[in-house]
Amino acid sequence: MSDEELIVEFALTRLDHPGLDLEEIAALVVRRMGPDRMLTFAEQNLADRGELRGTAFASAVERVVRVVLALRDASD
């Protein structure tokens, strides 16, 4: 899944749950993607950071949040 596809999934999830914060939306995205995608996100986070800081789920959520923030900051 490309970063752009991840952003679309994040945006659609946010539309469904407008009252949640970024991390809560990212957690919903990771849960919806399933265990295989969760491990992929955790692996990408490990490659970017050089360490796992928490469970695979928490690392996958961190990856989603980091992608969203990076694309948001790039557009500023």
PyMOL Python script that loads the backbone (N, CA, C, O; Angstrom):
from pymol import cmd

cmd.read_pdbstr("""\
ATOM      1  N   MET A   1       0.855  -1.178   0.000  1.00  0.00           N
ATOM      2  CA  MET A   1       0.000   0.000   0.000  1.00  0.00           C
ATOM      3  C   MET A   1       0.895   1.233   0.000  1.00  0.00           C
ATOM      4  O   MET A   1       1.820   1.352   0.804  1.00  0.00           O
ATOM      5  N   SER A   2       0.600   2.143  -0.917  1.00  0.00           N
ATOM      6  CA  SER A   2       1.387   3.376  -0.999  1.00  0.00           C
ATOM      7  C   SER A   2       0.937   4.343   0.107  1.00  0.00           C
ATOM      8  O   SER A   2      -0.127   4.183   0.705  1.00  0.00           O
ATOM      9  N   ASP A   3       1.776   5.340   0.354  1.00  0.00           N
ATOM     10  CA  ASP A   3       1.420   6.353   1.352  1.00  0.00           C
ATOM     11  C   ASP A   3       0.144   7.089   0.951  1.00  0.00           C
ATOM     12  O   ASP A   3      -0.671   7.442   1.804  1.00  0.00           O
ATOM     13  N   GLU A   4      -0.024   7.315  -0.339  1.00  0.00           N
ATOM     14  CA  GLU A   4      -1.215   8.005  -0.817  1.00  0.00           C
ATOM     15  C   GLU A   4      -2.475   7.183  -0.559  1.00  0.00           C
ATOM     16  O   GLU A   4      -3.506   7.724  -0.159  1.00  0.00           O
ATOM     17  N   GLU A   5      -2.389   5.881  -0.787  1.00  0.00           N
ATOM     18  CA  GLU A   5      -3.523   4.998  -0.507  1.00  0.00           C
ATOM     19  C   GLU A   5      -3.832   4.973   0.986  1.00  0.00           C
ATOM     20  O   GLU A   5      -4.994   4.936   1.390  1.00  0.00           O
ATOM     21  N   LEU A   6      -2.785   4.994   1.793  1.00  0.00           N
ATOM     22  CA  LEU A   6      -2.963   5.021   3.242  1.00  0.00           C
ATOM     23  C   LEU A   6      -3.662   6.310   3.672  1.00  0.00           C
ATOM     24  O   LEU A   6      -4.523   6.283   4.550  1.00  0.00           O
ATOM     25  N   ILE A   7      -3.301   7.423   3.066  1.00  0.00           N
ATOM     26  CA  ILE A   7      -3.937   8.700   3.382  1.00  0.00           C
ATOM     27  C   ILE A   7      -5.422   8.661   3.020  1.00  0.00           C
ATOM     28  O   ILE A   7      -6.257   9.160   3.774  1.00  0.00           O
ATOM     29  N   VAL A   8      -5.749   8.079   1.883  1.00  0.00           N
ATOM     30  CA  VAL A   8      -7.158   7.964   1.481  1.00  0.00           C
ATOM     31  C   VAL A   8      -7.918   7.123   2.495  1.00  0.00           C
ATOM     32  O   VAL A   8      -9.015   7.495   2.912  1.00  0.00           O
ATOM     33  N   GLU A   9      -7.347   5.997   2.894  1.00  0.00           N
ATOM     34  CA  GLU A   9      -7.998   5.138   3.891  1.00  0.00           C
ATOM     35  C   GLU A   9      -8.174   5.887   5.209  1.00  0.00           C
ATOM     36  O   GLU A   9      -9.220   5.788   5.850  1.00  0.00           O
ATOM     37  N   PHE A  10      -7.154   6.633   5.606  1.00  0.00           N
ATOM     38  CA  PHE A  10      -7.214   7.417   6.836  1.00  0.00           C
ATOM     39  C   PHE A  10      -8.328   8.464   6.733  1.00  0.00           C
ATOM     40  O   PHE A  10      -9.119   8.632   7.661  1.00  0.00           O
ATOM     41  N   ALA A  11      -8.380   9.161   5.600  1.00  0.00           N
ATOM     42  CA  ALA A  11      -9.395  10.208   5.410  1.00  0.00           C
ATOM     43  C   ALA A  11     -10.806   9.629   5.445  1.00  0.00           C
ATOM     44  O   ALA A  11     -11.702  10.221   6.045  1.00  0.00           O
ATOM     45  N   LEU A  12     -11.009   8.489   4.813  1.00  0.00           N
ATOM     46  CA  LEU A  12     -12.329   7.858   4.822  1.00  0.00           C
ATOM     47  C   LEU A  12     -12.722   7.425   6.238  1.00  0.00           C
ATOM     48  O   LEU A  12     -13.878   7.566   6.639  1.00  0.00           O
ATOM     49  N   THR A  13     -11.773   6.909   6.972  1.00  0.00           N
ATOM     50  CA  THR A  13     -12.039   6.505   8.355  1.00  0.00           C
ATOM     51  C   THR A  13     -12.354   7.721   9.207  1.00  0.00           C
ATOM     52  O   THR A  13     -13.222   7.672  10.079  1.00  0.00           O
ATOM     53  N   ARG A  14     -11.649   8.807   8.952  1.00  0.00           N
ATOM     54  CA  ARG A  14     -11.900  10.042   9.716  1.00  0.00           C
ATOM     55  C   ARG A  14     -13.292  10.599   9.427  1.00  0.00           C
ATOM     56  O   ARG A  14     -13.940  11.142  10.321  1.00  0.00           O
ATOM     57  N   LEU A  15     -13.747  10.468   8.198  1.00  0.00           N
ATOM     58  CA  LEU A  15     -15.106  10.901   7.856  1.00  0.00           C
ATOM     59  C   LEU A  15     -16.153  10.110   8.635  1.00  0.00           C
ATOM     60  O   LEU A  15     -17.180  10.651   9.044  1.00  0.00           O
ATOM     61  N   ASP A  16     -15.875   8.816   8.835  1.00  0.00           N
ATOM     62  CA  ASP A  16     -16.798   7.957   9.579  1.00  0.00           C
ATOM     63  C   ASP A  16     -16.771   8.233  11.080  1.00  0.00           C
ATOM     64  O   ASP A  16     -17.749   7.969  11.780  1.00  0.00           O
ATOM     65  N   HIS A  17     -15.643   8.768  11.575  1.00  0.00           N
ATOM     66  CA  HIS A  17     -15.447   8.988  13.018  1.00  0.00           C
ATOM     67  C   HIS A  17     -14.848  10.372  13.260  1.00  0.00           C
ATOM     68  O   HIS A  17     -13.688  10.471  13.662  1.00  0.00           O
ATOM     69  N   PRO A  18     -15.610  11.444  13.025  1.00  0.00           N
ATOM     70  CA  PRO A  18     -15.048  12.792  13.092  1.00  0.00           C
ATOM     71  C   PRO A  18     -14.602  13.246  14.484  1.00  0.00           C
ATOM     72  O   PRO A  18     -13.805  14.179  14.591  1.00  0.00           O
ATOM     73  N   GLY A  19     -15.088  12.620  15.537  1.00  0.00           N
ATOM     74  CA  GLY A  19     -14.738  13.056  16.884  1.00  0.00           C
ATOM     75  C   GLY A  19     -13.457  12.455  17.441  1.00  0.00           C
ATOM     76  O   GLY A  19     -13.035  12.817  18.540  1.00  0.00           O
ATOM     77  N   LEU A  20     -12.834  11.547  16.706  1.00  0.00           N
ATOM     78  CA  LEU A  20     -11.633  10.883  17.212  1.00  0.00           C
ATOM     79  C   LEU A  20     -10.378  11.673  16.875  1.00  0.00           C
ATOM     80  O   LEU A  20     -10.352  12.429  15.904  1.00  0.00           O
ATOM     81  N   ASP A  21      -9.324  11.491  17.695  1.00  0.00           N
ATOM     82  CA  ASP A  21      -8.055  12.149  17.394  1.00  0.00           C
ATOM     83  C   ASP A  21      -7.259  11.309  16.397  1.00  0.00           C
ATOM     84  O   ASP A  21      -7.665  10.205  16.036  1.00  0.00           O
ATOM     85  N   LEU A  22      -6.125  11.843  15.958  1.00  0.00           N
ATOM     86  CA  LEU A  22      -5.329  11.184  14.916  1.00  0.00           C
ATOM     87  C   LEU A  22      -4.923   9.767  15.284  1.00  0.00           C
ATOM     88  O   LEU A  22      -5.025   8.856  14.462  1.00  0.00           O
ATOM     89  N   GLU A  23      -4.467   9.579  16.506  1.00  0.00           N
ATOM     90  CA  GLU A  23      -3.992   8.255  16.915  1.00  0.00           C
ATOM     91  C   GLU A  23      -5.135   7.238  16.975  1.00  0.00           C
ATOM     92  O   GLU A  23      -4.950   6.076  16.615  1.00  0.00           O
ATOM     93  N   GLU A  24      -6.302   7.668  17.425  1.00  0.00           N
ATOM     94  CA  GLU A  24      -7.456   6.771  17.476  1.00  0.00           C
ATOM     95  C   GLU A  24      -7.903   6.379  16.067  1.00  0.00           C
ATOM     96  O   GLU A  24      -8.284   5.232  15.830  1.00  0.00           O
ATOM     97  N   ILE A  25      -7.857   7.325  15.141  1.00  0.00           N
ATOM     98  CA  ILE A  25      -8.206   7.013  13.760  1.00  0.00           C
ATOM     99  C   ILE A  25      -7.177   6.062  13.163  1.00  0.00           C
ATOM    100  O   ILE A  25      -7.537   5.110  12.470  1.00  0.00           O
ATOM    101  N   ALA A  26      -5.906   6.315  13.428  1.00  0.00           N
ATOM    102  CA  ALA A  26      -4.848   5.431  12.942  1.00  0.00           C
ATOM    103  C   ALA A  26      -5.033   4.016  13.477  1.00  0.00           C
ATOM    104  O   ALA A  26      -4.819   3.049  12.747  1.00  0.00           O
ATOM    105  N   ALA A  27      -5.426   3.882  14.736  1.00  0.00           N
ATOM    106  CA  ALA A  27      -5.668   2.552  15.318  1.00  0.00           C
ATOM    107  C   ALA A  27      -6.817   1.856  14.596  1.00  0.00           C
ATOM    108  O   ALA A  27      -6.749   0.653  14.346  1.00  0.00           O
ATOM    109  N   LEU A  28      -7.871   2.599  14.258  1.00  0.00           N
ATOM    110  CA  LEU A  28      -8.979   2.005  13.503  1.00  0.00           C
ATOM    111  C   LEU A  28      -8.521   1.550  12.123  1.00  0.00           C
ATOM    112  O   LEU A  28      -8.916   0.483  11.652  1.00  0.00           O
ATOM    113  N   VAL A  29      -7.693   2.357  11.481  1.00  0.00           N
ATOM    114  CA  VAL A  29      -7.173   1.987  10.164  1.00  0.00           C
ATOM    115  C   VAL A  29      -6.378   0.692  10.254  1.00  0.00           C
ATOM    116  O   VAL A  29      -6.564  -0.213   9.442  1.00  0.00           O
ATOM    117  N   VAL A  30      -5.502   0.604  11.231  1.00  0.00           N
ATOM    118  CA  VAL A  30      -4.672  -0.594  11.394  1.00  0.00           C
ATOM    119  C   VAL A  30      -5.557  -1.817  11.668  1.00  0.00           C
ATOM    120  O   VAL A  30      -5.325  -2.885  11.100  1.00  0.00           O
ATOM    121  N   ARG A  31      -6.557  -1.669  12.524  1.00  0.00           N
ATOM    122  CA  ARG A  31      -7.457  -2.792  12.813  1.00  0.00           C
ATOM    123  C   ARG A  31      -8.201  -3.241  11.560  1.00  0.00           C
ATOM    124  O   ARG A  31      -8.357  -4.439  11.326  1.00  0.00           O
ATOM    125  N   ARG A  32      -8.658  -2.290  10.759  1.00  0.00           N
ATOM    126  CA  ARG A  32      -9.394  -2.618   9.530  1.00  0.00           C
ATOM    127  C   ARG A  32      -8.515  -3.316   8.501  1.00  0.00           C
ATOM    128  O   ARG A  32      -8.997  -4.140   7.724  1.00  0.00           O
ATOM    129  N   MET A  33      -7.232  -2.990   8.497  1.00  0.00           N
ATOM    130  CA  MET A  33      -6.316  -3.558   7.510  1.00  0.00           C
ATOM    131  C   MET A  33      -5.989  -5.028   7.781  1.00  0.00           C
ATOM    132  O   MET A  33      -5.644  -5.766   6.858  1.00  0.00           O
ATOM    133  N   GLY A  34      -6.094  -5.449   9.025  1.00  0.00           N
ATOM    134  CA  GLY A  34      -5.824  -6.839   9.360  1.00  0.00           C
ATOM    135  C   GLY A  34      -4.394  -7.071   9.807  1.00  0.00           C
ATOM    136  O   GLY A  34      -3.550  -6.178   9.728  1.00  0.00           O
ATOM    137  N   PRO A  35      -4.130  -8.292  10.280  1.00  0.00           N
ATOM    138  CA  PRO A  35      -2.820  -8.592  10.882  1.00  0.00           C
ATOM    139  C   PRO A  35      -1.653  -8.543   9.910  1.00  0.00           C
ATOM    140  O   PRO A  35      -0.556  -8.140  10.296  1.00  0.00           O
ATOM    141  N   ASP A  36      -1.856  -8.939   8.668  1.00  0.00           N
ATOM    142  CA  ASP A  36      -0.741  -8.915   7.713  1.00  0.00           C
ATOM    143  C   ASP A  36      -0.292  -7.489   7.431  1.00  0.00           C
ATOM    144  O   ASP A  36       0.905  -7.204   7.419  1.00  0.00           O
ATOM    145  N   ARG A  37      -1.241  -6.598   7.206  1.00  0.00           N
ATOM    146  CA  ARG A  37      -0.910  -5.200   6.935  1.00  0.00           C
ATOM    147  C   ARG A  37      -0.332  -4.550   8.194  1.00  0.00           C
ATOM    148  O   ARG A  37       0.564  -3.711   8.103  1.00  0.00           O
ATOM    149  N   MET A  38      -0.843  -4.935   9.372  1.00  0.00           N
ATOM    150  CA  MET A  38      -0.315  -4.402  10.621  1.00  0.00           C
ATOM    151  C   MET A  38       1.178  -4.725  10.734  1.00  0.00           C
ATOM    152  O   MET A  38       1.979  -3.869  11.109  1.00  0.00           O
ATOM    153  N   LEU A  39       1.537  -5.956  10.409  1.00  0.00           N
ATOM    154  CA  LEU A  39       2.952  -6.334  10.472  1.00  0.00           C
ATOM    155  C   LEU A  39       3.783  -5.578   9.446  1.00  0.00           C
ATOM    156  O   LEU A  39       4.932  -5.225   9.712  1.00  0.00           O
ATOM    157  N   THR A  40       3.209  -5.331   8.282  1.00  0.00           N
ATOM    158  CA  THR A  40       3.915  -4.554   7.257  1.00  0.00           C
ATOM    159  C   THR A  40       4.186  -3.138   7.751  1.00  0.00           C
ATOM    160  O   THR A  40       5.294  -2.625   7.595  1.00  0.00           O
ATOM    161  N   PHE A  41       3.164  -2.502   8.351  1.00  0.00           N
ATOM    162  CA  PHE A  41       3.345  -1.156   8.890  1.00  0.00           C
ATOM    163  C   PHE A  41       4.384  -1.157  10.008  1.00  0.00           C
ATOM    164  O   PHE A  41       5.211  -0.249  10.085  1.00  0.00           O
ATOM    165  N   ALA A  42       4.347  -2.165  10.870  1.00  0.00           N
ATOM    166  CA  ALA A  42       5.326  -2.257  11.963  1.00  0.00           C
ATOM    167  C   ALA A  42       6.732  -2.437  11.400  1.00  0.00           C
ATOM    168  O   ALA A  42       7.684  -1.845  11.908  1.00  0.00           O
ATOM    169  N   GLU A  43       6.867  -3.254  10.350  1.00  0.00           N
ATOM    170  CA  GLU A  43       8.167  -3.446   9.710  1.00  0.00           C
ATOM    171  C   GLU A  43       8.683  -2.134   9.118  1.00  0.00           C
ATOM    172  O   GLU A  43       9.863  -1.808   9.247  1.00  0.00           O
ATOM    173  N   GLN A  44       7.789  -1.386   8.470  1.00  0.00           N
ATOM    174  CA  GLN A  44       8.188  -0.105   7.887  1.00  0.00           C
ATOM    175  C   GLN A  44       8.620   0.873   8.978  1.00  0.00           C
ATOM    176  O   GLN A  44       9.577   1.628   8.805  1.00  0.00           O
ATOM    177  N   ASN A  45       7.917   0.851  10.079  1.00  0.00           N
ATOM    178  CA  ASN A  45       8.275   1.725  11.191  1.00  0.00           C
ATOM    179  C   ASN A  45       9.632   1.331  11.773  1.00  0.00           C
ATOM    180  O   ASN A  45      10.449   2.187  12.112  1.00  0.00           O
ATOM    181  N   LEU A  46       9.855   0.033  11.881  1.00  0.00           N
ATOM    182  CA  LEU A  46      11.146  -0.464  12.355  1.00  0.00           C
ATOM    183  C   LEU A  46      12.263  -0.016  11.410  1.00  0.00           C
ATOM    184  O   LEU A  46      13.319   0.424  11.864  1.00  0.00           O
ATOM    185  N   ALA A  47      12.040  -0.125  10.119  1.00  0.00           N
ATOM    186  CA  ALA A  47      13.058   0.284   9.147  1.00  0.00           C
ATOM    187  C   ALA A  47      13.336   1.784   9.243  1.00  0.00           C
ATOM    188  O   ALA A  47      14.486   2.211   9.139  1.00  0.00           O
ATOM    189  N   ASP A  48      12.292   2.578   9.439  1.00  0.00           N
ATOM    190  CA  ASP A  48      12.461   4.035   9.541  1.00  0.00           C
ATOM    191  C   ASP A  48      13.148   4.449  10.829  1.00  0.00           C
ATOM    192  O   ASP A  48      14.020   5.318  10.817  1.00  0.00           O
ATOM    193  N   ARG A  49      12.767   3.838  11.934  1.00  0.00           N
ATOM    194  CA  ARG A  49      13.244   4.267  13.257  1.00  0.00           C
ATOM    195  C   ARG A  49      14.455   3.480  13.745  1.00  0.00           C
ATOM    196  O   ARG A  49      15.224   3.963  14.575  1.00  0.00           O
ATOM    197  N   GLY A  50      14.620   2.272  13.229  1.00  0.00           N
ATOM    198  CA  GLY A  50      15.724   1.443  13.682  1.00  0.00           C
ATOM    199  C   GLY A  50      15.440   0.732  14.995  1.00  0.00           C
ATOM    200  O   GLY A  50      16.332   0.115  15.577  1.00  0.00           O
ATOM    201  N   GLU A  51      14.190   0.816  15.464  1.00  0.00           N
ATOM    202  CA  GLU A  51      13.799   0.152  16.706  1.00  0.00           C
ATOM    203  C   GLU A  51      12.284   0.016  16.757  1.00  0.00           C
ATOM    204  O   GLU A  51      11.554   0.790  16.139  1.00  0.00           O
ATOM    205  N   LEU A  52      11.829  -0.976  17.499  1.00  0.00           N
ATOM    206  CA  LEU A  52      10.398  -1.105  17.783  1.00  0.00           C
ATOM    207  C   LEU A  52      10.167  -0.542  19.174  1.00  0.00           C
ATOM    208  O   LEU A  52      10.819  -0.941  20.139  1.00  0.00           O
ATOM    209  N   ARG A  53       9.235   0.384  19.262  1.00  0.00           N
ATOM    210  CA  ARG A  53       8.924   0.987  20.554  1.00  0.00           C
ATOM    211  C   ARG A  53       7.517   0.583  20.943  1.00  0.00           C
ATOM    212  O   ARG A  53       6.577   1.365  20.802  1.00  0.00           O
ATOM    213  N   GLY A  54       7.371  -0.637  21.432  1.00  0.00           N
ATOM    214  CA  GLY A  54       6.066  -1.140  21.824  1.00  0.00           C
ATOM    215  C   GLY A  54       5.706  -2.375  21.026  1.00  0.00           C
ATOM    216  O   GLY A  54       6.551  -2.994  20.380  1.00  0.00           O
ATOM    217  N   THR A  55       4.442  -2.713  21.089  1.00  0.00           N
ATOM    218  CA  THR A  55       3.949  -3.894  20.389  1.00  0.00           C
ATOM    219  C   THR A  55       3.914  -3.638  18.887  1.00  0.00           C
ATOM    220  O   THR A  55       4.082  -2.507  18.429  1.00  0.00           O
ATOM    221  N   ALA A  56       3.694  -4.706  18.132  1.00  0.00           N
ATOM    222  CA  ALA A  56       3.572  -4.557  16.681  1.00  0.00           C
ATOM    223  C   ALA A  56       2.394  -3.654  16.343  1.00  0.00           C
ATOM    224  O   ALA A  56       2.484  -2.840  15.425  1.00  0.00           O
ATOM    225  N   PHE A  57       1.289  -3.787  17.076  1.00  0.00           N
ATOM    226  CA  PHE A  57       0.123  -2.943  16.822  1.00  0.00           C
ATOM    227  C   PHE A  57       0.456  -1.474  17.074  1.00  0.00           C
ATOM    228  O   PHE A  57       0.148  -0.618  16.245  1.00  0.00           O
ATOM    229  N   ALA A  58       1.073  -1.181  18.198  1.00  0.00           N
ATOM    230  CA  ALA A  58       1.431   0.203  18.525  1.00  0.00           C
ATOM    231  C   ALA A  58       2.413   0.770  17.505  1.00  0.00           C
ATOM    232  O   ALA A  58       2.323   1.943  17.142  1.00  0.00           O
ATOM    233  N   SER A  59       3.336  -0.043  17.050  1.00  0.00           N
ATOM    234  CA  SER A  59       4.298   0.396  16.050  1.00  0.00           C
ATOM    235  C   SER A  59       3.614   0.662  14.711  1.00  0.00           C
ATOM    236  O   SER A  59       3.963   1.609  14.007  1.00  0.00           O
ATOM    237  N   ALA A  60       2.638  -0.177  14.364  1.00  0.00           N
ATOM    238  CA  ALA A  60       1.877   0.026  13.127  1.00  0.00           C
ATOM    239  C   ALA A  60       1.069   1.312  13.199  1.00  0.00           C
ATOM    240  O   ALA A  60       1.007   2.063  12.226  1.00  0.00           O
ATOM    241  N   VAL A  61       0.453   1.568  14.339  1.00  0.00           N
ATOM    242  CA  VAL A  61      -0.307   2.808  14.526  1.00  0.00           C
ATOM    243  C   VAL A  61       0.631   4.002  14.407  1.00  0.00           C
ATOM    244  O   VAL A  61       0.289   4.998  13.769  1.00  0.00           O
ATOM    245  N   GLU A  62       1.812   3.909  15.016  1.00  0.00           N
ATOM    246  CA  GLU A  62       2.789   4.996  14.926  1.00  0.00           C
ATOM    247  C   GLU A  62       3.170   5.255  13.476  1.00  0.00           C
ATOM    248  O   GLU A  62       3.311   6.410  13.075  1.00  0.00           O
ATOM    249  N   ARG A  63       3.337   4.209  12.689  1.00  0.00           N
ATOM    250  CA  ARG A  63       3.680   4.355  11.265  1.00  0.00           C
ATOM    251  C   ARG A  63       2.593   5.127  10.523  1.00  0.00           C
ATOM    252  O   ARG A  63       2.892   6.032   9.743  1.00  0.00           O
ATOM    253  N   VAL A  64       1.333   4.770  10.765  1.00  0.00           N
ATOM    254  CA  VAL A  64       0.222   5.451  10.105  1.00  0.00           C
ATOM    255  C   VAL A  64       0.219   6.929  10.497  1.00  0.00           C
ATOM    256  O   VAL A  64       0.085   7.797   9.635  1.00  0.00           O
ATOM    257  N   VAL A  65       0.364   7.214  11.767  1.00  0.00           N
ATOM    258  CA  VAL A  65       0.374   8.607  12.234  1.00  0.00           C
ATOM    259  C   VAL A  65       1.549   9.368  11.605  1.00  0.00           C
ATOM    260  O   VAL A  65       1.391  10.515  11.187  1.00  0.00           O
ATOM    261  N   ARG A  66       2.702   8.744  11.539  1.00  0.00           N
ATOM    262  CA  ARG A  66       3.877   9.405  10.967  1.00  0.00           C
ATOM    263  C   ARG A  66       3.674   9.723   9.491  1.00  0.00           C
ATOM    264  O   ARG A  66       4.085  10.789   9.032  1.00  0.00           O
ATOM    265  N   VAL A  67       3.055   8.826   8.743  1.00  0.00           N
ATOM    266  CA  VAL A  67       2.780   9.073   7.320  1.00  0.00           C
ATOM    267  C   VAL A  67       1.802  10.231   7.170  1.00  0.00           C
ATOM    268  O   VAL A  67       2.002  11.115   6.337  1.00  0.00           O
ATOM    269  N   VAL A  68       0.738  10.225   7.983  1.00  0.00           N
ATOM    270  CA  VAL A  68      -0.259  11.297   7.917  1.00  0.00           C
ATOM    271  C   VAL A  68       0.390  12.643   8.249  1.00  0.00           C
ATOM    272  O   VAL A  68       0.175  13.627   7.542  1.00  0.00           O
ATOM    273  N   LEU A  69       1.165  12.686   9.300  1.00  0.00           N
ATOM    274  CA  LEU A  69       1.808  13.948   9.689  1.00  0.00           C
ATOM    275  C   LEU A  69       2.836  14.404   8.662  1.00  0.00           C
ATOM    276  O   LEU A  69       2.963  15.601   8.404  1.00  0.00           O
ATOM    277  N   ALA A  70       3.566  13.467   8.075  1.00  0.00           N
ATOM    278  CA  ALA A  70       4.564  13.828   7.068  1.00  0.00           C
ATOM    279  C   ALA A  70       3.909  14.428   5.830  1.00  0.00           C
ATOM    280  O   ALA A  70       4.404  15.411   5.278  1.00  0.00           O
ATOM    281  N   LEU A  71       2.809  13.846   5.396  1.00  0.00           N
ATOM    282  CA  LEU A  71       2.126  14.390   4.229  1.00  0.00           C
ATOM    283  C   LEU A  71       1.441  15.713   4.559  1.00  0.00           C
ATOM    284  O   LEU A  71       1.395  16.613   3.720  1.00  0.00           O
ATOM    285  N   ARG A  72       0.915  15.836   5.756  1.00  0.00           N
ATOM    286  CA  ARG A  72       0.297  17.096   6.166  1.00  0.00           C
ATOM    287  C   ARG A  72       1.336  18.211   6.232  1.00  0.00           C
ATOM    288  O   ARG A  72       1.095  19.323   5.762  1.00  0.00           O
ATOM    289  N   ASP A  73       2.492  17.906   6.819  1.00  0.00           N
ATOM    290  CA  ASP A  73       3.553  18.912   6.949  1.00  0.00           C
ATOM    291  C   ASP A  73       4.167  19.260   5.593  1.00  0.00           C
ATOM    292  O   ASP A  73       4.609  20.389   5.384  1.00  0.00           O
ATOM    293  N   ALA A  74       4.194  18.304   4.682  1.00  0.00           N
ATOM    294  CA  ALA A  74       4.761  18.555   3.346  1.00  0.00           C
ATOM    295  C   ALA A  74       3.896  19.527   2.551  1.00  0.00           C
ATOM    296  O   ALA A  74       4.401  20.248   1.691  1.00  0.00           O
ATOM    297  N   SER A  75       2.602  19.551   2.835  1.00  0.00           N
ATOM    298  CA  SER A  75       1.713  20.432   2.077  1.00  0.00           C
ATOM    299  C   SER A  75       1.699  21.844   2.631  1.00  0.00           C
ATOM    300  O   SER A  75       1.165  22.747   1.986  1.00  0.00           O
ATOM    301  N   ASP A  76       2.273  22.062   3.813  1.00  0.00           N
ATOM    302  CA  ASP A  76       2.301  23.411   4.421  1.00  0.00           C
ATOM    303  C   ASP A  76       3.302  24.307   3.777  1.00  0.00           C
ATOM    304  O   ASP A  76       3.441  25.463   4.175  1.00  0.00           O
TER     305      ASP A  76
END
""", "prot")
cmd.dss("prot")
cmd.show_as("cartoon", "prot")
cmd.util.cbc("prot")
cmd.orient("prot")
